[in-house]
Amino acid sequence: MTAIHGYIAPTRRADVLGVHSLDHFGLQVPDVAQAQRFYTTFGLDVAEAGDGIALGVAGGGHRWVQIRPGAAKRLRYLSFGAFADDVARFRARLDAQGIARIEPPAGVESNGLWFHDCDGTPVEIKVAEKTSPNAKSPTDNISAGPNARGAPTRGATAQVRPRRMAHALIFCRDIGTSVRFYRDVLGLRLSDEAGAVAFMHGVHGSDHHLLAFAKSDAPGLHHCSWDVGSIHEVGLGAMQMADSGFAAGWGLGRHVLGSNYFHYVRDPWGSFAEYSSDIDYIPVDADWDAQAHPPENSFYLWGPTPPADFAVNYEASPNLPA
């Protein structure tokens, strides 16, 4: 008889159809070299990719963002990962809902299932390795004990290096419509909503949200979020970005929904890259109690006052930030 030494959590949920990860997204910007400097300073691994760049993390091969040149900053597409044996079921679901298939965006080579979401943004479902975590990411916020130095000296401080992309928040024209589309088509589940924002997670185990929505007059990217291991790294990353000329942003603070500690750094085109730590986690075998919260819970539990333009969709506005 085999001895059972402990509980082994399942790695997928067999009773539902849903994507398991936000595999990556596509972005265009007017100056790829400027994007390379911004994201390299942020601590990401930046590689050349055709006429653009691709963003990953140190020591990892996955690329979460594909960036190419364009006349203005624009969210080009979203690509979601699914288990291989679920793709035929997704194809049948798209057919049953009358969702037409489209060609991949220019320059993208992929044989996944491509279609438009409710705002016209190209979306892909493809076979891919699960990049959403299978457990809550560890954090280290424990201070040093007596007679020990807790903080490194400035000369011994290494650059902050995110461990993975955590999520993306995109603008949409209608929160309810977007939540229903990504629930009914991609199988994401609502985690929480509050006023003009909503957060969705994957059913096969993911952070509190792998995709979130904010109300706007047009689609677009608000921010991409990157996981780090401590509040110290959130603050240190913000300082390192400010020292390199990227001081505009928001933080240090803590969110209510998702519970993560954050600092957002504004990129040259009005969207943000977020250092995030200790976000809530929803295991594969758990059902989250999704709630509709009052608007005051949509932003933060504590922290500085957000910038006046924090929720502005600069993909829809001709007036870029100064």
C-alpha positions in Angstrom: 0.0 0.0 0.0 1.4 3.4 -1.0 1.7 5.9 1.9 0.2 9.3 1.5 2.6 11.9 2.8 0.6 15.1 2.1 -2.0 16.8 0.0 -1.1 17.3 -3.7 -3.1 20.0 -5.3 -4.6 19.5 -8.7 -3.0 21.4 -11.6 -6.2 21.9 -13.6 -9.9 21.9 -13.1 -11.5 19.1 -15.1 -15.2 20.2 -14.8 -15.0 23.6 -16.6 -13.7 25.0 -19.9 -11.4 28.0 -19.5 -8.1 29.4 -20.5 -5.3 29.0 -18.0 -3.1 32.0 -18.6 -2.7 35.4 -20.2 0.1 34.1 -22.3 1.2 37.5 -23.7 -0.1 40.7 -25.3 0.9 42.8 -28.2 1.7 46.5 -28.0 2.8 49.1 -30.5 4.7 52.2 -29.6 6.2 55.1 -31.7 9.7 54.6 -30.3 10.9 51.0 -29.7 14.3 52.2 -28.5 12.6 54.3 -25.8 10.5 51.3 -24.8 13.6 49.2 -24.6 15.2 51.7 -22.2 12.1 51.9 -20.0 11.5 48.2 -19.6 15.2 47.4 -19.2 15.4 49.9 -16.4 12.3 48.4 -14.9 14.2 45.2 -14.6 12.8 43.1 -17.4 14.8 41.0 -19.9 14.4 42.7 -23.3 15.2 40.8 -26.5 15.0 41.8 -30.1 12.0 40.4 -32.0 11.8 41.2 -35.7 11.4 44.9 -36.0 10.5 45.2 -32.3 11.3 43.8 -28.9 9.9 41.1 -26.5 9.7 41.3 -22.8 10.5 38.5 -20.3 12.1 38.1 -16.9 15.7 37.3 -16.0 16.4 33.6 -16.2 13.1 32.8 -18.0 12.4 32.0 -21.6 8.8 33.1 -21.8 7.9 36.4 -23.4 4.9 38.1 -22.0 4.8 41.3 -24.2 5.6 41.7 -27.9 6.3 45.3 -28.8 6.6 46.6 -32.4 6.8 50.1 -33.9 3.7 52.1 -34.8 2.4 55.6 -35.3 1.0 55.8 -31.7 0.9 53.6 -28.7 -1.9 51.0 -29.0 -2.9 47.6 -27.6 -2.7 45.3 -30.6 -4.0 42.0 -29.2 -4.3 39.6 -26.3 -3.1 36.0 -26.4 -4.4 33.4 -23.9 -3.0 30.0 -23.2 -5.1 26.8 -23.0 -4.5 23.1 -22.5 -4.1 21.2 -25.7 -7.2 19.0 -25.2 -9.4 22.1 -24.7 -8.7 23.8 -28.0 -11.3 21.8 -29.9 -13.9 22.6 -27.2 -13.1 26.3 -27.5 -13.5 26.0 -31.3 -16.9 24.5 -30.8 -17.8 27.2 -28.3 -16.9 30.0 -30.7 -18.9 28.3 -33.5 -21.9 27.8 -31.2 -21.8 31.5 -30.2 -21.4 32.7 -33.8 -18.1 34.3 -33.2 -16.2 34.7 -36.5 -12.6 33.8 -36.9 -10.1 36.4 -38.0 -6.5 36.3 -39.3 -3.7 37.1 -36.9 -2.6 40.7 -36.7 0.1 41.8 -39.1 3.5 40.3 -38.2 2.1 37.6 -35.9 2.7 34.0 -36.8 0.3 31.7 -35.0 -2.2 28.9 -35.7 -4.3 29.6 -32.6 -8.0 30.6 -32.6 -8.2 34.3 -33.5 -11.4 36.4 -33.0 -12.4 39.9 -31.9 -13.6 40.6 -28.4 -16.6 42.8 -27.7 -14.6 46.0 -28.2 -12.9 44.8 -31.4 -9.6 43.9 -29.9 -8.0 40.8 -31.5 -7.9 37.9 -29.1 -6.1 34.5 -29.5 -6.6 31.2 -27.7 -3.7 28.9 -28.3 -2.0 25.8 -26.8 0.6 27.1 -24.4 2.4 26.3 -21.2 0.6 27.5 -18.1 2.3 30.7 -16.9 -0.3 31.6 -14.3 1.1 30.3 -11.0 0.0 27.0 -9.5 0.4 28.4 -5.9 0.5 31.8 -4.2 3.9 33.4 -5.0 6.1 33.6 -1.9 6.9 37.0 -0.3 9.7 38.0 2.1 8.7 40.9 4.3 10.4 39.7 7.5 12.8 42.1 9.1 16.3 41.1 10.4 16.6 40.0 14.0 18.6 41.7 16.7 22.2 42.5 16.1 21.8 42.2 12.3 21.7 44.6 9.5 18.3 44.6 7.8 18.9 46.7 4.7 21.7 46.4 2.2 24.0 49.3 1.6 23.4 51.3 -1.6 26.6 50.0 -3.1 25.5 46.4 -2.6 22.0 46.9 -3.8 21.1 44.9 -7.0 18.6 46.0 -9.6 15.1 44.8 -8.9 14.1 41.9 -11.2 10.5 40.9 -11.5 9.7 37.2 -11.4 6.8 37.1 -13.8 4.1 39.1 -15.4 1.1 39.0 -13.0 -1.7 40.6 -15.0 -2.8 43.3 -17.4 -5.6 45.9 -17.0 -7.2 47.0 -20.2 -9.8 49.7 -20.9 -13.2 48.8 -22.2 -16.3 50.5 -23.3 -18.7 48.6 -20.9 -17.6 46.7 -17.8 -20.5 44.3 -17.8 -20.3 43.5 -21.5 -16.6 42.7 -21.2 -17.0 40.6 -18.1 -19.7 38.5 -19.8 -17.7 38.1 -23.0 -14.5 36.9 -21.2 -16.6 34.7 -19.0 -18.8 33.1 -21.6 -16.1 32.8 -24.3 -12.8 32.3 -22.5 -14.0 30.9 -19.3 -12.6 33.5 -17.0 -14.4 34.1 -13.7 -15.2 37.4 -12.0 -13.2 37.9 -8.8 -14.5 41.3 -7.7 -15.9 44.5 -9.1 -16.2 48.1 -7.8 -17.6 51.0 -9.7 -15.8 51.3 -13.1 -13.3 48.4 -12.6 -13.6 44.6 -12.6 -11.2 41.8 -12.0 -11.2 38.3 -13.5 -9.2 35.1 -12.7 -8.5 31.8 -14.4 -10.3 28.7 -13.3 -7.2 26.5 -13.3 -5.5 28.4 -10.5 -4.3 32.0 -10.8 -3.8 35.3 -9.0 -6.9 37.2 -7.9 -6.8 38.6 -11.4 -4.9 37.8 -14.6 -7.1 40.3 -16.5 -8.9 43.4 -15.3 -11.1 46.1 -16.9 -11.5 49.8 -16.5 -14.2 51.9 -18.0 -13.3 54.1 -21.0 -14.7 55.4 -24.3 -12.3 53.0 -26.2 -10.2 50.0 -25.7 -6.5 50.3 -24.7 -3.9 49.2 -22.2 -3.8 50.8 -18.8 -1.0 48.8 -17.2 0.9 45.6 -17.1 1.8 44.2 -13.6 5.0 42.4 -12.7 5.4 40.3 -9.5 8.3 40.9 -7.1 9.1 39.2 -3.8 8.6 41.9 -1.2 7.5 45.4 -0.3 11.2 46.3 -0.2 11.5 45.4 -3.9 8.4 47.4 -4.8 9.8 50.5 -3.2 13.4 49.9 -4.4 12.2 49.4 -8.0 10.3 52.7 -7.8 13.4 54.5 -6.6 15.6 52.9 -9.3 13.2 54.0 -12.0 13.0 57.5 -10.6 16.8 57.7 -10.5 16.8 56.9 -14.2 14.3 59.6 -15.1 11.0 57.7 -14.8 9.7 59.4 -11.7 6.0 59.8 -12.7 3.7 57.2 -11.3 1.7 56.2 -8.2 2.7 54.4 -5.0 3.8 53.0 -2.6 0.4 51.7 -1.6 -1.8 48.7 -1.1 -4.9 47.7 -3.1 -8.2 46.6 -1.5 -9.2 44.2 -4.3 -6.3 41.8 -4.8 -4.6 43.0 -1.7 -1.3 43.5 -3.4 1.3 46.2 -2.5 2.0 48.4 -5.6 3.9 51.1 -7.2 3.0 52.2 -10.8 5.6 53.8 -13.1 4.2 55.8 -16.0 5.7 54.8 -19.4 6.5 57.5 -22.1 3.0 57.0 -23.6 0.7 57.3 -20.6 0.2 53.7 -19.5 1.9 52.1 -16.6 4.2 49.2 -15.5 3.4 48.1 -12.0 5.7 46.5 -9.4 3.3 44.2 -7.4 3.8 42.0 -4.4 1.7 39.6 -2.3 -1.5 39.5 -4.4 -4.4 37.2 -3.4 -4.4 33.8 -4.9 -7.3 31.6 -6.0 -6.4 27.9 -6.1 -7.6 25.5 -8.8 -10.0 23.7 -6.4 -11.5 26.9 -4.8 -14.5 29.1 -5.7 -13.9 32.7 -5.0 -16.7 34.7 -3.4 -17.0 37.4 -6.0 -18.6 40.6 -4.7 -19.7 44.0 -6.0 -17.9 46.6 -3.9 -18.5 50.3 -3.4 -16.3 52.6 -5.6 -14.1 53.6 -2.8 -12.6 50.1 -2.8 -11.7 50.2 -6.5 -8.3 51.9 -6.0 -6.4 51.5 -2.7 -6.5 50.8 1.0 -3.6 53.1 1.7 -1.1 55.2 -0.2 -0.7 58.6 -1.7 -3.4 60.3 -3.7 -3.5 58.9 -7.3 -2.3 61.3 -10.1 -5.2 63.2 -11.7 -4.7 61.4 -15.0 -4.2 57.9 -13.5 -7.4 56.6 -15.2 -7.0 58.4 -18.5 -6.9 56.3 -21.6 -4.2 57.9 -23.7 -5.0 55.6 -26.6 -8.3 57.4 -26.9 -7.0 60.9 -26.1 -4.8 63.1 -28.3 -3.3 64.9 -25.3 -0.3 62.8 -24.1 1.1 63.4 -20.6 3.8 65.9 -20.2 
